[in-house]
Amino acid sequence: FSNAQVASAMELVDLKEILASVLYAFLSARELEAAIYPTMGRFQKAAIRATASISALQYGPMNAL
C-alpha cells in the first residue's frame, strides 16, 4: 500500500466513526433515553449502542439517515 492509500483509508475510518457517533446521538434523543433507558439493563443498553454503531458502519452515510 502507498502512503496515500493508507491515509485515505484512515480518513474513511474516521468518517465512519464520526457517522456512527452522530447516528447514535440522533437515536438516543433525551426523551427516548429518559423514557426507556432507566427500565433497561446494562447489557440491553450496550446492545443498542453497538447496533447503532454497526448499522452506521454497515450502511454508510446515505442509507443511515
N, C-alpha and C positions, 0 to 999 in steps of 0.2 A: 504494500500500500504506500502511496505517496503521502507526504505531509498534508497536502491539500485534501486528499480523500479522507484522511483521519480527522482533519479539522471540520470538514463538512459533516461527517458522521457524528462528531461530538456536538455540533450545533443542533443537529436533528434530535439527538437525545435530550439536550437541554430544552428544546422547544416542546417535545412530548411531555417532559416532566412538568413544565410550566402549564401546559394544557391540562394535564391530569389534576394539578393543584387548583386551577381555575374551575374545572368541571366539578371537582369535589366541593369547592366553596359554594358553587351555584346549587348543587344538590342538597347541601346541608344548610339551607336557609335557617335563620334563627327560629322562626315559628315551628318549622319541622323538628328541629332539634329540641326545642322546649316541650313540644307535644309528645314526641315519640322516644327520644333518646333515654330519658330517665327510666322508662319501663324496660329497656333492653339490657341484656347482659354485655359484659366486656367483649365477648367473642363475636356477638352479633354486630356490635359497633365496628370492630376491626374488619369483619367480613364486608360490611357496607363500604367502608373506606377503600378496601382492596378492590372491590368490584368497580367502584367509580374510577379508580386509577387504571385498572386493567382495560375497561371499556374505552377510556380516553386514549390509551396507548394503542389499542387494537384498531379502533375505527378512524383515528386521525381527526384533524380539525374540522373537516366539512361535515362528517357524519355524527360527530359527537354532540354538535349543537342542535 
